[in-house]
Amino acid sequence: MWIVLPGVALIFWGIAVKQPPTSSSALPPAKIEDGRAFQSPAYDRPARRGTGRIVLGSLLLVGGVLLGILIEDLRSSLSGWLKFGRPLRVHGRPRRCRRARGTGWHDDATPSLERLGPWTRARLGERWLAAARAEHASVPAFHHLGSQLAAAGAPVALVNRCEVAADDEIRHARRCFALARAYAGIDWTAGELRDPGPAAADLPSLAVESLIDGCLGEGIAADLAREGARRATDPVIAESLEMIANDEASHAELAWDVVAFCVAQGGADVQHALATAVRTARAAASPGPIDLERSTCKQIARARLSSVRDRLAMLMLM
């Protein structure tokens, strides 16, 4: 905004300066010795100055818009496009697949496109594509979780639930890619995902990751998706969000069971790590593909964080 506004002002200033003089008091051309008319170079300077201002203003305008898009994309990657699914973390940072075009990774869901302008369709297509990439990354994330739990000696039932959750995420990713393709009019699909495989995780790290990414993150996603389903006017979108909400709530419960297993096995070290993590946790959420007010998103996220803190306190007293 602070770059765009000066750019617009410079453009209008340049246009105003470039206007030819209309005053009747303008000096007539001078005569030189051979009788030819000679116009002073000073009369050309306002036009040149005006052109420079217009060019500089245009550069500021374009640069400001591109910078705004970059900042919004960065904010989205950090605080979430409504982070459906469990993020795939590599060295602590979420990783998603590349954008790609082609077949595969979508189902036959088709939302209504009536009364949607090109800008709205492009915006919704981009948001659903971001959600699809997040869901796609959740598939290997749950496979990794299952491997880490198996290595930690977790019950086979807990490991099997991770594989079921991975299947859920495949279904979510295919639905989100289908919606992104329909809105954008581009045959989006999942591209390359550089996955180094599951990293060794100690019980405190496994517990904290499950608390933040599962109990809190997937819990918030479930709450927001359910609210979005309640408000949706398109039955395809409502059904899709309701499906995602139910599965994300189930995945949040899986995360609670992982936390309980880590507490039972790890004792004081795990409890200390969890207490530190929940004390410093922040309830970050964004509307994602759902057109919810940011105030509503913040309210839902804060309520989920409060419930996570209360439930964790009860868990560690048991």
C-alpha positions, -999 to 999 in steps of 0.1 A, spaced: 0 0 0 28 24 9 45 17 -24 13 16 -46 -1 50 -35 30 70 -42 32 52 -76 -4 62 -84 3 98 -73 34 100 -95 15 88 -125 -12 114 -121 14 141 -115 33 131 -146 1 132 -167 -7 166 -153 28 179 -161 27 165 -196 -4 185 -205 4 212 -231 1 248 -218 -33 264 -223 -25 299 -210 -28 326 -236 3 343 -220 26 316 -234 56 332 -251 56 331 -289 85 314 -308 116 336 -311 132 346 -344 168 340 -352 189 357 -378 178 338 -408 141 344 -400 133 308 -388 112 303 -357 131 290 -327 113 274 -297 131 276 -264 142 241 -251 126 250 -218 92 243 -233 101 206 -238 113 200 -202 78 197 -186 69 169 -210 102 151 -203 98 155 -166 62 142 -169 73 111 -188 99 103 -161 73 106 -134 49 84 -152 76 57 -157 87 59 -121 51 58 -109 43 28 -131 74 9 -117 63 17 -82 28 6 -89 38 -27 -105 65 -33 -78 40 -27 -50 15 -51 -65 41 -78 -69 55 -72 -35 20 -75 -20 14 -108 -38 48 -121 -25 40 -110 11 5 -126 9 20 -158 -4 46 -158 24 20 -152 50 -1 -180 36 28 -204 37 36 -195 73 2 -191 89 -17 -213 66 -43 -214 38 -64 -233 64 -39 -261 68 -59 -292 61 -41 -323 70 -9 -330 89 20 -311 75 50 -330 61 80 -315 79 116 -317 67 140 -303 92 111 -286 110 97 -268 79 66 -278 60 71 -292 25 45 -296 -3 45 -309 -38 53 -287 -68 25 -274 -91 20 -296 -121 -5 -301 -149 -19 -334 -160 -42 -362 -151 -45 -380 -118 -50 -368 -83 -86 -356 -87 -121 -370 -85 -152 -361 -104 -166 -333 -80 -178 -303 -99 -188 -271 -81 -213 -246 -95 -196 -219 -115 -227 -197 -121 -224 -160 -113 -187 -164 -106 -165 -138 -124 -130 -147 -137 -113 -130 -107 -134 -150 -82 -128 -182 -100 -90 -176 -102 -89 -168 -65 -109 -199 -55 -88 -220 -78 -56 -208 -62 -70 -214 -27 -82 -249 -34 -49 -257 -51 -30 -247 -20 -53 -268 1 -48 -297 -23 -10 -295 -20 -13 -295 18 -35 -325 17 -12 -343 -7 17 -337 17 -2 -352 45 -2 -386 29 36 -393 34 33 -373 67 10 -400 82 32 -428 67 61 -413 85 42 -410 117 33 -447 115 69 -456 110 80 -435 139 54 -450 162 63 -485 151 100 -477 159 89 -464 193 71 -496 202 36 -483 198 6 -507 197 -2 -520 162 -37 -505 164 -22 -470 167 2 -476 137 -27 -489 116 -48 -458 123 -20 -437 107 -24 -457 75 -61 -452 76 -55 -414 80 -32 -415 50 -60 -430 29 -83 -402 42 -58 -376 30 -56 -392 -5 -94 -387 -7 -91 -351 5 -63 -343 -19 -82 -357 -49 -113 -337 -40 -93 -304 -35 -75 -309 -68 -108 -314 -85 -122 -282 -71 -91 -263 -80 -92 -276 -116 -129 -267 -119 -125 -231 -106 -92 -223 -123 -100 -240 -156 -64 -255 -154 -57 -292 -152 -38 -290 -119 -24 -321 -103 3 -331 -78 39 -325 -90 72 -337 -75 74 -339 -37 109 -343 -24 105 -366 6 136 -378 23 117 -403 44 108 -405 80 134 -390 104 142 -406 137 121 -390 164 124 -392 202 93 -393 223 93 -356 233 96 -345 197 70 -369 185 46 -357 213 51 -320 206 47 -324 168 15 -344 174 2 -318 198 9 -288 175 2 -303 141 -25 -328 151 -44 -318 183 -42 -281 176 -37 -278 138 -60 -305 126 -85 -296 153 -86 -260 140 -89 -272 104 -119 -294 114 -136 -266 132 -132 -242 103 -142 -267 77 -173 -275 96 -182 -238 99 -175 -234 62 -198 -264 54 -225 -248 75 -224 -216 55 -218 -230 21 -245 -225 -5 -230 -249 -31 -239 -285 -21 -207 -298 -35 -186 -275 -14 -207 -282 17 -203 -320 12 -166 -317 6 -160 -295 37 -182 -318 59 -162 -348 47 -129 -330 55 -142 -318 88 -151 -353 100 -118 -368 90 -97 -340 104 -115 -343 137 -107 -380 137 -71 -373 129 -70 -348 158 -82 -376 181 -55 -399 167 -29 -372 176 -43 -371 212 -38 -409 214 -2 -404 201 4 -378 228 -10 -401 255 13 -429 243 43 -406 245 34 -394 279 30 -429 292 63 -440 278 84 -409 282 74 -396 316 87 -363 329 108 -354 298 77 -356 275 55 -337 300 80 -309 302 83 -306 264 45 -306 260 41 -280 288 66 -257 270 50 -262 236 14 -256 247 24 -225 267 41 -209 236 16 -221 210 -3 -196 189 -37 -201 174 -29 -191 138 -55 -197 111 -65 -183 77 -97 -187 57 -81 -209 31 -106 -219 4 -134 -210 27 -147 -174 26 -149 -169 64 -141 -136 81 -107 -134 96 -123 -125 129 -143 -157 128 -111 -177 120 -93 -162 149 -122 -168 173 -124 -205 163 -86 -210 165 -84 -194 200 -113 -216 212 -95 -247 200 -62 -236 216 -80 -231 249 -96 -265 248 -62 -281 238 -46 -265 269 -73 -277 292 -73 -312 278 -35 -315 279 -36 -304 316 -61 -332 324 -41 -357 304 -9 -350 323 -27 -353 357 -38 -389 349 
